[in-house]
Amino acid sequence: MGNTKQTKSQLLEELQRLRSELAAIELMTEKRTHELYVSEERFSLAMRGANDGLWDWDLETDEVYYSPRWKSMLGYAENELANQISTWENLVNPDDKIIALEKVQDYFDGRKDSFEVEMRMRHKDGHEVFVLSRAFLVTRALDNKPLRLIGTHVDITERKKAETFDNQYAEILEMIAIGRPAPDIYDAIALMYEARHPGMRCSMLELSGNKLLHGGAPSLPQAYCEAVHGLENGPSVGSCGTSTYTGQRVLVENIETDPKWAEIKHIALPHGMRCCWSEPIKSSSGKVLGAFGMYYNHPALPDEKELKDLISAARLTGIVMERDQAQKRIRTLAYTDELTGLASRASFMQHMEEITKSSSRHGRRFGLLYIDLDNFKYINDCLGHDAGDLLLKTIATRLIHTCRDIDFIARLGGDEFCILIEEVEADYAANVAKRCLEAISQPIGIYSRKIAPACSIGIAYYPDDGETLSALLKAGDISLYTAKENGKNQYAFYKAELTHKAEYRFQIEQNLREAIEKQQLSLVYQPQINIKGGEIFGVEALSRWYHPQLGQVPPNDFIATAERIGMIKPLTEWVLRTACSQLVVWKQEGFRTLRMAVNISPSLFLDKGFVLLVKRIIDEVGIAPAELELEVTEGIVQTDPRNLTIFQDLKDLGVLLSIDDFGTGYSSFASLKHLKADYLKIDKYFIDDMLIDQKTLTLVSSMIEMGQKLGYGIIAEGVETSEQLDILKNLDCEMVQGYLFSKPAAPASISEFLNNQAHKTILAQGRVDETA
């Protein structure tokens, strides 16, 4: 019993002790809660006094208290944002959100002693606000568990803008110091001030004489920049034109109503520009170099900050513009020949080095023309150096008018000139040389004396005649002296055979015009045969030209020349009329089912009068439109979509259309859906190879099958062996032409061929016509 009483007494004492400790804990917790409440009240009052936004994040519920100032900082009223962590997550920049949460976790885990982060948050009206956020952690006393994160937001947008502006300004100064191109710096200046004033657009115009030239305006429409480029300044030419004319600041509040914009407001208003403030850009000596313009899409005058920036922008631009103009003058003196205005030797060497590197990189070739005047010393000795200078100026002008804008012309010194030309077509360098010889040889009057100048020209090619600058110059010099030794007043290539080839082609060019005009060409014809029926259904007309001195000139040579000298239309008209007339003769001889095929140059499909020409010849000669078949290459549609219209017009006229050399053009099968043609002619290239190459045979088979399914007739050209004919028969090809039946022949031979029907024997037996 005694022990029991003692145990109860001990339990009561222990219970009393626990109650006392619990009361002490509750008292301490209440005291700490009160202290925390007082501390938070003081913190809140301090934040209001500091104009900072307060936030309080309950980490257990994810509820967040956002103070009215926190919300107004982002443009929201007190009741517009929910007290949830998702509110912050939706407003913060996604990239900054990741960084902020990482820093929160570092703070929670003790890796950082404090929490501070800069964030971009989206304002209600859409722009971004830069915020500096600091916070402290509230933990539970018993286990140090994080309960709340309480912090502030401070709007640091203006500070960040100032920092950004300072950094951009420093970058622009660096661009100026290292000599970056002026247009790049102009754009950087414009973008810097536009970032400082949202909605603003800036431009810089450079004054050249009395014309305004576009300098930089990265945010203005290209159409507006092009419209103002080249305007003459004056007292009422917008803001910048007036500013450069008067040398004074011009502030236009409303473009639509201001009289200074009356004549050109139609250029600005469609692009939303409603006000324009302009500050003249001046050099260090006070000379007006241009104007800096600031635009808004609403009528306005500048506030103090905007006006200060307008003046600052013009001064900064002035540094760049003055430096750029000074450098241009230096380059002009260094790289321009003072007497002729052509590029100098230094400029030529620099450009030649650049074009050599570019050509090497892209696998291109270019030509060097080395020009030296013949007997120039005689002019200087007899008439004096002033007369020689006048002659050199005249020669320079003639060279400029003779060459393209992209050809680089330089005076190396004395009476030596050089031209660098990109080879755009075969013999282009020789064509330029020939034109230079003709232009320079025109008489000129100097001091009442009539002079007939002449020159010699050496031609060298990169990389054929030299892969380095020095090697190519040496080749040009050697070819120049070859021209001199051959009698002067001529050109010569570094490689003699090229000179002979160019001369041959020039002789073709010189004689072809007369040959066409006097109808000195002739036509031969090649039959086209239906494999299954055995009848000759048509003939193809082919041009031939025999010249007494040049001999038989290949069609590829004289037809290409006719294209180049603008004689392809009269040549085609003669061919059409002659061929159609011959068809009438054969019809009168009894061959009434024949039709005539004529090749047509792609260039004629851009001639609006071509369809009328075809119709006139058909009517005058007296054949049916369907008896004429015009052959064109498939690439004609890819050359220019307008050709499709000519195709349709010819179809409406009733003539037949064939796609010649099918399979060797641009897109082959893809082009078939566009071409309203009647026949496809499979090129001889495929017919030659199909006996020895299985892939070629497959291609020929595919062409025939695809063409027939699309409704085209199929003609195989260049058939020379019975083996080829057998394959084409097995592939169900419909029509053929080639040496197996007849070579292109004169009309009398074709008449005999039509009469003897030898082709039917060939079709039956596969035997070559030995008499063809």
C-alpha positions in Angstrom: 0.0 0.0 0.0 2.8 2.4 0.9 4.4 1.9 -2.4 1.2 2.6 -4.3 0.7 5.9 -2.5 4.2 6.9 -3.3 3.8 6.1 -7.0 0.6 8.2 -7.2 2.3 11.1 -5.6 5.2 10.9 -8.0 2.8 10.9 -11.0 1.0 14.0 -9.7 4.3 15.8 -9.3 5.4 14.9 -12.8 2.0 16.0 -14.2 2.3 19.3 -12.4 5.8 19.8 -13.8 4.6 19.1 -17.4 1.8 21.5 -17.0 4.2 24.2 -15.8 6.5 23.6 -18.8 3.6 23.7 -21.3 2.4 26.9 -19.8 5.9 28.4 -20.2 6.0 27.2 -23.8 2.6 28.7 -24.6 3.7 32.0 -23.0 6.9 32.0 -25.0 5.1 31.2 -28.3 2.5 33.9 -27.6 5.3 36.4 -26.9 7.2 35.4 -30.1 4.0 35.6 -32.1 3.3 39.1 -30.8 6.9 40.1 -31.5 6.6 38.7 -35.0 3.3 40.5 -35.5 4.8 43.8 -34.3 7.9 43.2 -36.5 5.7 42.5 -39.6 3.6 45.6 -38.9 6.7 47.7 -38.6 8.1 46.0 -41.8 4.9 46.8 -43.7 4.9 50.4 -42.6 8.5 50.7 -43.6 7.7 49.2 -47.0 4.9 51.7 -47.5 7.2 54.5 -46.6 9.8 53.2 -49.1 7.2 52.8 -51.8 8.1 49.1 -52.2 5.8 46.3 -53.0 5.3 43.7 -50.2 4.6 40.0 -50.7 4.2 37.2 -48.1 4.3 33.6 -49.3 2.7 30.9 -47.1 4.9 27.9 -48.0 2.4 25.4 -46.6 -0.7 26.7 -48.5 1.0 28.4 -51.5 -1.1 31.5 -50.7 0.6 34.8 -51.3 -0.3 38.2 -50.0 0.5 40.9 -52.5 0.4 44.4 -51.2 -1.6 47.1 -53.2 1.8 48.7 -54.1 3.0 45.4 -55.5 0.0 45.2 -57.7 0.0 48.8 -58.8 3.6 48.5 -59.8 2.4 46.1 -62.5 -0.6 48.3 -63.4 -3.3 46.2 -61.5 -5.9 47.3 -59.0 -6.0 45.7 -55.6 -8.8 43.2 -56.5 -7.5 42.2 -59.9 -4.9 39.6 -58.9 -5.5 36.3 -57.0 -3.5 35.6 -53.8 -1.8 32.6 -55.2 1.8 31.7 -56.2 0.5 31.1 -59.7 -0.1 34.9 -60.0 3.6 35.6 -59.8 4.4 32.6 -62.0 2.1 33.9 -64.8 3.6 37.4 -64.7 7.3 36.8 -64.4 9.5 36.3 -67.5 9.9 32.5 -68.0 13.7 32.6 -68.1 13.8 34.7 -64.9 11.3 32.5 -63.2 13.7 29.5 -63.4 16.5 31.6 -61.9 14.4 33.0 -59.1 13.1 29.6 -58.0 16.7 28.2 -58.0 17.8 31.0 -55.7 14.8 30.4 -53.4 15.8 26.7 -53.1 19.4 27.7 -52.4 18.2 30.0 -49.7 15.9 27.3 -48.2 18.7 24.7 -48.2 21.2 27.0 -46.6 23.5 27.3 -49.6 22.9 31.1 -49.6 22.6 33.4 -46.6 20.1 35.7 -48.2 17.6 35.9 -51.1 17.9 38.6 -53.8 17.1 38.4 -57.5 16.4 40.7 -60.4 13.4 39.8 -62.5 11.4 41.0 -65.5 7.6 41.0 -64.9 4.9 41.8 -67.4 2.9 45.0 -66.9 -0.8 45.0 -67.5 -0.3 47.0 -70.7 2.2 44.5 -72.1 5.6 46.1 -71.5 8.2 44.6 -69.0 9.0 46.0 -65.6 12.4 45.2 -64.1 12.0 44.3 -60.4 14.5 43.8 -57.6 13.2 41.3 -55.1 14.6 40.7 -51.6 13.2 38.4 -48.9 13.7 36.7 -45.6 12.6 33.3 -44.3 10.3 32.7 -41.3 10.8 29.3 -39.7 9.1 27.4 -36.9 11.0 27.6 -33.6 10.7 24.0 -32.6 12.1 22.3 -35.8 13.3 25.3 -37.9 10.9 24.3 -40.7 10.3 27.1 -43.3 6.8 28.5 -42.9 6.8 31.8 -44.9 8.9 33.8 -47.3 8.4 37.5 -46.9 9.9 40.0 -49.3 9.7 43.2 -51.3 9.6 44.3 -54.9 11.4 47.4 -56.0 10.9 48.8 -59.5 14.3 49.2 -61.0 13.2 49.7 -64.7 14.7 53.2 -65.0 17.9 52.1 -63.5 18.1 49.1 -65.9 17.3 51.3 -68.9 20.0 53.7 -67.8 22.5 50.8 -67.5 21.4 49.4 -70.9 21.7 52.9 -72.5 25.2 53.4 -71.0 26.3 50.0 -72.3 24.9 50.6 -75.7 26.6 54.0 -75.8 29.9 52.5 -74.9 29.4 49.8 -77.6 28.8 52.5 -80.2 31.9 54.4 -79.1 33.8 51.2 -79.5 32.3 50.7 -83.0 33.5 54.2 -83.9 36.9 53.6 -82.5 37.5 50.3 -84.4 36.1 51.7 -87.7 32.9 49.8 -88.2 30.9 50.8 -91.3 28.8 53.9 -90.8 25.5 52.3 -91.7 26.0 49.7 -89.0 26.7 52.5 -86.4 23.7 54.5 -87.7 21.4 51.6 -87.0 22.9 51.0 -83.6 22.3 54.6 -82.6 18.7 54.5 -83.8 17.9 51.3 -81.9 19.5 52.7 -78.8 17.3 55.7 -78.6 14.2 53.7 -79.7 14.8 51.4 -76.8 14.9 54.4 -74.5 11.6 55.7 -75.7 9.1 52.8 -76.6 7.1 53.6 -79.7 9.7 56.0 -81.2 11.3 55.4 -84.6 14.5 57.1 -85.6 16.2 57.9 -88.9 19.4 59.6 -90.2 19.6 61.3 -93.5 22.9 62.4 -95.0 23.2 65.6 -97.1 24.9 65.2 -100.4 24.9 68.6 -102.2 21.2 69.5 -101.8 19.9 65.9 -101.8 18.9 63.8 -98.8 20.4 60.3 -98.8 19.2 57.4 -96.6 21.7 56.7 -93.8 20.0 54.5 -91.3 16.5 53.8 -90.1 16.2 50.2 -89.0 12.6 50.5 -87.7 11.1 52.6 -90.6 9.5 50.8 -93.6 11.7 50.2 -96.6 9.2 51.9 -98.8 9.4 55.1 -96.8 13.2 55.1 -96.8 13.3 54.6 -100.6 10.8 57.4 -101.1 12.8 60.0 -99.1 16.2 58.9 -100.5 17.2 61.5 -103.1 14.8 64.2 -102.1 16.1 67.7 -102.5 16.1 69.7 -99.2 14.3 73.0 -98.9 12.3 75.3 -96.6 9.2 73.1 -96.8 10.5 69.6 -97.3 9.3 67.8 -94.2 11.2 68.1 -90.9 14.6 66.8 -92.0 14.6 68.6 -95.4 13.8 71.8 -93.7 16.3 71.2 -90.9 19.2 70.6 -93.3 18.2 73.6 -95.4 18.0 76.0 -92.4 20.5 74.4 -90.1 18.0 74.7 -87.3 16.0 72.3 -85.2 12.5 71.6 -86.6 9.7 70.2 -84.3 6.6 69.1 -86.1 3.7 68.2 -83.8 1.4 66.9 -86.5 2.6 65.8 -89.9 -0.9 65.8 -91.3 -1.5 69.5 -90.7 1.9 71.1 -90.7 2.6 73.1 -93.9 6.3 71.9 -94.0 4.9 68.4 -94.7 2.2 69.4 -97.2 4.1 68.1 -100.3 5.4 64.8 -98.9 3.0 63.9 -96.1 1.5 61.2 -98.4 4.8 59.4 -98.0 4.7 59.3 -94.2 1.0 59.0 -93.2 0.4 55.6 -94.7 3.1 54.2 -92.4 1.6 55.6 -89.3 4.0 58.5 -88.8 2.2 61.5 -87.2 4.9 63.7 -85.7 8.6 64.3 -86.6 11.3 66.2 -84.7 14.5 66.9 -86.6 17.9 68.1 -85.4 20.6 69.1 -87.9 23.7 66.9 -87.9 26.7 69.1 -87.9 30.5 68.7 -88.3 33.0 69.9 -85.7 33.3 73.1 -87.8 29.5 73.7 -87.9 28.8 72.4 -91.4 25.4 70.7 -91.9 26.1 67.1 -92.8 22.5 65.7 -92.4 19.6 65.4 -90.0 18.5 63.1 -87.2 14.7 62.5 -87.1 12.5 61.1 -84.4 9.0 59.9 -85.2 5.9 58.8 -83.2 2.7 57.3 -84.4 0.7 60.1 -82.6 0.9 63.9 -82.7 3.3 65.2 -80.0 6.1 67.6 -79.1 9.1 66.3 -77.3 9.3 66.5 -73.5 12.5 67.5 -71.8 14.1 64.1 -71.9 13.2 63.5 -75.5 14.5 66.8 -76.6 17.8 66.2 -74.8 18.1 62.8 -76.5 17.3 64.3 -79.9 20.2 66.8 -79.5 22.5 64.1 -78.1 21.6 61.6 -80.9 22.4 64.3 -83.6 25.8 65.1 -82.0 26.7 61.4 -81.7 25.7 60.8 -85.3 27.7 63.8 -86.4 30.9 62.2 -85.1 30.2 59.1 -87.2 29.1 61.0 -90.3 32.1 63.4 -90.3 34.5 60.5 -89.8 32.8 58.6 -92.6 33.0 61.5 -95.1 36.6 62.1 -94.3 37.4 58.4 -94.9 35.5 58.5 -98.2 37.6 61.5 -99.3 40.8 59.7 -98.3 39.7 56.5 -100.2 38.8 58.7 -103.2 42.3 60.2 -103.3 44.0 56.8 -102.8 41.8 54.7 -105.1 40.8 57.0 -107.9 42.9 58.1 -110.8 42.9 61.9 -110.6 43.1 62.5 -114.4 40.4 60.0 -115.7 38.2 59.4 -112.6 38.7 55.6 -113.1 40.0 53.3 -110.4 43.7 53.7 -109.7 46.4 51.1 -109.8 46.1 50.6 -106.0 42.4 50.1 -106.3 42.8 47.7 -109.2 45.3 45.6 -107.3 43.0 45.5 -104.3 40.0 44.6 -106.3 41.8 42.0 -108.3 43.0 40.3 -105.1 39.4 40.2 -103.8 37.9 38.8 -107.0 40.6 36.2 -107.2 39.8 35.0 -103.7 36.1 35.0 -104.4 36.5 33.2 -107.7 38.7 30.6 -106.1 36.2 30.0 -103.3 33.2 29.7 -105.6 34.9 28.0 -108.6 34.3 30.8 -111.0 36.4 32.3 -113.7 37.0 35.9 -114.8 38.8 37.7 -117.6 41.5 40.3 -117.5 41.7 42.8 -120.4 45.1 44.5 -120.6 44.8 47.6 -122.8 47.6 49.8 -124.2 47.1 52.6 -126.6 49.0 52.3 -129.9 51.5 55.2 -130.7 50.5 57.3 -127.7 54.0 58.7 -127.4 53.5 60.3 -130.8 50.5 62.3 -129.5 52.5 63.6 -126.5 55.5 64.4 -128.6 53.6 66.2 -131.4 50.7 67.8 -129.6 52.0 68.1 -126.0 51.0 66.4 -122.7 47.8 68.4 -122.4 46.6 66.8 -125.6 47.7 63.4 -124.3 45.7 64.0 -121.1 42.6 65.0 -123.1 42.9 61.8 -125.1 43.2 59.7 -122.0 40.1 61.3 -120.5 38.2 60.5 -123.8 39.4 56.9 -123.8 38.3 56.5 -120.2 34.8 57.8 -121.0 34.5 55.4 -124.0 35.6 52.4 -121.9 32.9 53.3 -119.3 30.2 53.5 -121.9 31.4 50.2 -123.5 31.4 48.0 -120.4 28.8 47.0 -117.9 28.4 48.6 -114.5 29.8 45.5 -112.8 32.9 45.4 -115.0 35.9 46.9 -113.1 37.9 49.5 -115.2 41.2 51.0 -114.0 44.0 53.1 -115.3 47.3 51.6 -114.3 49.3 54.6 -115.3 50.5 56.2 -118.6 48.4 54.9 -121.4 47.7 51.5 -119.8 44.2 50.4 -118.8 42.8 47.2 -117.3 39.3 45.7 -117.2 38.2 42.8 -115.0 35.1 41.1 -116.2 33.1 38.1 -115.0 32.6 35.6 -117.8 28.8 35.5 -118.2 28.8 33.6 -121.4 31.3 32.1 -123.9 33.6 34.6 -125.4 32.2 37.5 -123.4 35.8 38.8 -122.8 36.5 38.7 -126.5 33.2 40.6 -127.2 34.2 43.3 -124.7 37.6 43.5 -126.3 36.1 43.9 -129.8 33.7 46.6 -128.5 36.7 48.4 -126.9 38.7 48.3 -130.1 35.7 49.8 -132.0 34.9 52.5 -129.4 38.5 53.6 -129.0 39.2 53.8 -132.7 36.5 56.4 -133.3 38.1 59.7 -134.4 38.5 62.6 -131.9 39.3 66.2 -132.4 42.1 67.7 -130.3 43.3 71.2 -130.8 41.8 71.4 -134.3 43.6 68.1 -135.2 41.6 65.0 -136.0 43.1 62.0 -134.4 42.2 58.3 -134.9 43.4 56.5 -131.8 43.9 52.8 -131.6 44.9 50.2 -129.0 46.1 46.7 -128.5 44.4 44.3 -126.0 45.7 41.3 -124.2 43.2 38.8 -122.7 44.0 36.3 -119.9 41.6 34.1 -117.8 41.6 33.2 -114.2 42.4 30.4 -113.3 43.2 29.1 -116.8 46.2 31.4 -117.5 47.2 32.1 -113.9 46.0 31.3 -110.4 47.7 34.1 -108.6 47.5 37.9 -109.1 51.1 38.2 -110.4 50.8 35.2 -112.7 47.6 36.5 -114.2 49.0 40.0 -114.8 52.1 38.4 -116.4 49.8 36.4 -118.7 47.8 39.5 -119.6 51.0 41.4 -120.4 52.3 38.6 -122.6 49.1 38.5 -124.5 49.2 42.3 -124.9 52.6 42.1 -126.5 51.4 39.3 -128.8 48.7 41.6 -130.1 51.3 44.4 -130.6 53.7 42.0 -132.5 50.8 40.8 -134.7 50.3 44.3 -136.0 48.5 46.3 -133.3 44.9 47.5 -133.2 43.7 44.0 -132.3 43.3 41.7 -129.3 45.1 38.4 -128.5 44.5 35.7 -125.9 47.2 34.3 -123.8 46.5 31.0 -125.5 46.7 31.3 -129.2 44.0 28.8 -130.0 41.5 30.9 -128.1 42.3 33.9 -130.3 41.6 31.7 -133.4 38.3 30.5 -132.0 37.2 34.0 -131.1 38.1 35.3 -134.5 36.1 32.5 -136.1 33.0 33.3 -134.0 33.4 37.0 -134.8 33.5 36.2 -138.5 30.3 34.3 -138.0 28.7 37.2 -136.3 29.9 39.7 -139.0 28.6 37.6 -141.9 25.4 36.1 -140.4 23.3 39.3 -140.5 23.9 39.6 -144.2 23.3 35.9 -144.8 19.9 36.1 -143.0 18.9 39.4 -144.7 19.8 38.1 -148.1 18.4 34.6 -147.4 21.7 32.9 -148.1 20.9 30.0 -145.7 19.2 26.8 -146.8 16.9 24.1 -145.3 17.2 20.4 -145.2 14.5 18.0 -144.0 14.4 14.7 -142.1 11.4 12.4 -142.3 9.4 11.3 -139.2 7.9 7.8 -139.5 5.0 6.1 -137.8 6.4 2.7 -136.6 3.1 0.8 -136.6 1.5 2.1 -139.8 4.7 2.6 -141.7 3.7 6.0 -143.2 5.8 9.1 -143.2 3.6 11.5 -141.2 6.0 14.5 -141.2 9.3 16.1 -141.8 11.5 18.3 -139.6 13.0 21.4 -141.1 16.7 22.1 -140.2 18.7 25.2 -141.1 22.1 25.0 -142.9 24.6 27.7 -143.7 27.5 27.4 -146.1 29.8 30.4 -146.3 32.4 30.7 -149.1 35.3 31.5 -146.7 34.0 29.8 -143.4 32.7 26.7 -145.1 29.8 24.8 -143.6 29.0 26.6 -140.3 27.4 24.2 -137.7 23.8 25.2 -136.7 24.8 25.4 -133.0 27.3 28.1 -133.9 25.1 30.3 -136.1 21.8 29.9 -134.2 23.5 30.9 -130.9 25.0 33.9 -132.7 21.6 34.9 -134.2 20.2 34.9 -130.6 23.1 37.1 -129.4 22.9 39.7 -132.2 19.1 39.9 -132.3 18.6 38.2 -135.6 16.7 35.1 -134.4 13.3 36.5 -135.3 14.0 37.2 -139.0 15.8 33.9 -139.2 12.8 32.1 -137.7 10.4 33.9 -140.0 12.4 32.9 -143.1 12.6 29.2 -141.9 8.8 29.1 -141.2 7.9 30.7 -144.5 10.4 28.5 -146.5 9.4 25.3 -144.7 5.7 25.9 -145.0 6.1 26.7 -148.7 7.9 23.5 -149.3 5.1 21.6 -147.5 2.7 23.1 -150.0 4.9 21.8 -152.9 4.8 18.3 -151.5 1.1 18.4 -151.0 0.8 19.3 -154.6 2.9 16.3 -155.5 0.3 14.2 -153.7 1.7 13.9 -150.2 -1.3 15.4 -148.5 -1.0 13.9 -145.0 2.4 15.4 -144.3 3.1 18.0 -141.6 6.1 20.3 -141.1 8.0 20.5 -137.9 10.1 23.7 -137.1 12.3 24.4 -134.1 11.5 27.6 -132.3 13.9 29.7 -130.1 12.7 30.1 -126.5 13.4 33.9 -126.7 10.5 34.2 -129.2 8.0 33.1 -126.6 8.5 36.5 -124.9 7.7 38.3 -128.2 4.1 39.5 -128.1 4.1 39.4 -132.0 5.2 35.8 -132.4 1.7 34.3 -132.5 0.6 36.8 -135.1 3.7 36.1 -137.1 2.9 32.3 -137.2 -0.8 33.1 -138.1 0.3 35.4 -140.9 2.7 32.9 -142.5 0.1 30.1 -142.3 -2.5 32.3 -144.0 -0.2 33.7 -146.6 1.3 30.3 -147.6 -2.0 28.5 -147.4 -1.6 25.5 -145.1 -3.9 24.3 -142.2 -2.6 25.2 -138.7 -2.6 21.6 -137.8 -0.1 20.9 -140.6 2.5 23.0 -138.7 4.3 21.5 -135.7 6.5 23.9 -133.6 9.2 22.3 -131.5 10.4 23.9 -128.3 12.6 22.7 -125.4 10.9 21.8 -122.1 12.9 24.4 -120.2 10.9 27.1 -121.8 8.3 27.1 -119.1 10.8 27.3 -116.3 12.6 30.2 -118.1 9.6 32.4 -117.8 6.0 31.6 -116.7 4.6 34.0 -119.3 5.5 31.4 -121.9 2.5 29.4 -120.8 0.3 32.2 -122.3 2.0 31.9 -125.7 1.6 28.1 -125.5 -2.2 28.6 -125.0 -2.4 31.2 -127.8 -0.6 28.8 -130.2 -2.9 26.0 -129.2 -5.9 28.2 -129.8 -4.5 29.0 -133.2 -4.5 25.3 -134.0 -0.8 24.5 -134.5 0.8 21.4 -133.0 3.4 21.7 -130.3 6.3 19.3 -129.5 8.6 19.3 -126.6 12.1 18.8 -128.1 15.0 17.1 -126.3 12.7 15.8 -123.7 14.4 14.5 -120.6 17.4 16.8 -120.8 15.7 19.9 -119.4 14.8 21.2 -116.0 12.1 19.1 -114.4 11.0 16.8 -117.2 8.0 14.9 -115.8 7.1 17.7 -113.4 6.8 20.1 -116.4 4.3 17.9 -118.2 1.3 19.1 -116.2 2.0 22.7 -117.3 2.7 22.1 -121.0 -0.3 21.9 -123.3 1.7 20.1 -126.0 0.9 17.3 -128.5 4.2 15.4 -128.7 7.3 14.6 -126.7 10.6 14.0 -128.6 13.0 11.8 -126.7 16.5 13.2 -127.1 19.1 11.3 -129.0 21.3 11.2 -125.9 18.9 8.5 -124.4 18.5 6.6 -127.6 22.3 6.2 -128.0 22.8 4.9 -124.4 19.8 2.6 -124.0 21.6 -0.3 -125.6 24.5 -0.2 -123.2 23.0 1.2 -120.0 20.0 -0.5 -118.2 19.2 2.7 -116.3 18.9 4.7 -119.5 16.6 2.0 -121.0 14.4 2.2 -117.9 14.3 6.0 -118.3 13.2 5.7 -122.0 10.6 3.1 -121.1 9.3 5.4 -118.3 9.2 8.4 -120.6 7.2 6.5 -123.2 4.8 5.0 -120.7 4.2 8.2 -118.8 3.9 10.4 -121.9 1.3 8.0 -123.5 -0.7 7.9 -120.3 -0.8 11.7 -120.2 -2.0 11.8 -123.8 1.2 12.8 -125.6 2.4 11.3 -128.8 6.0 10.0 -128.6 8.7 10.6 -131.1 12.2 9.1 -130.7 14.9 11.1 -132.5 18.4 10.0 -133.5 17.5 6.4 -134.3 20.5 5.0 -136.2 20.5 1.2 -135.8 18.0 -1.6 -136.2 18.7 -2.7 -132.6 17.5 0.7 -131.4 14.4 0.4 -133.6 13.6 -3.0 -132.2 13.8 -1.8 -128.6 11.5 1.2 -129.4 9.0 -1.2 -131.1 8.9 -3.4 -128.0 8.4 -0.3 -125.8 5.4 0.7 -128.0 7.1 3.9 -129.2 4.9 5.4 -131.9 7.2 7.5 -134.1 10.9 7.7 -135.0 13.3 9.7 -137.0 17.0 9.3 -137.6 19.8 8.2 -139.9 18.4 4.7 -140.0 15.8 6.0 -142.4 17.3 9.2 -143.8 19.8 11.9 -143.0 18.6 15.5 -143.3 18.3 16.0 -147.0 17.4 18.6 -149.7 13.8 18.8 -150.8 14.4 16.8 -154.0 15.9 13.9 -152.1 13.0 13.9 -149.7 10.6 13.8 -152.6 12.4 10.7 -153.9 12.3 9.2 -150.4 8.6 9.8 -150.2 8.0 8.1 -153.5 10.2 5.0 -153.1 8.8 4.0 -149.7 12.1 2.5 -148.7 11.4 3.2 -145.0 8.7 0.5 -145.0 11.4 -2.1 -145.9 13.5 -0.8 -143.1 10.6 -1.1 -140.7 9.9 -4.6 -141.8 13.5 -5.9 -142.0 15.5 -3.5 -139.8 17.8 -2.8 -142.8 19.7 0.5 -143.1 18.9 2.7 -146.1 22.3 2.8 -147.8 21.2 5.5 -150.3 20.2 8.0 -147.6 
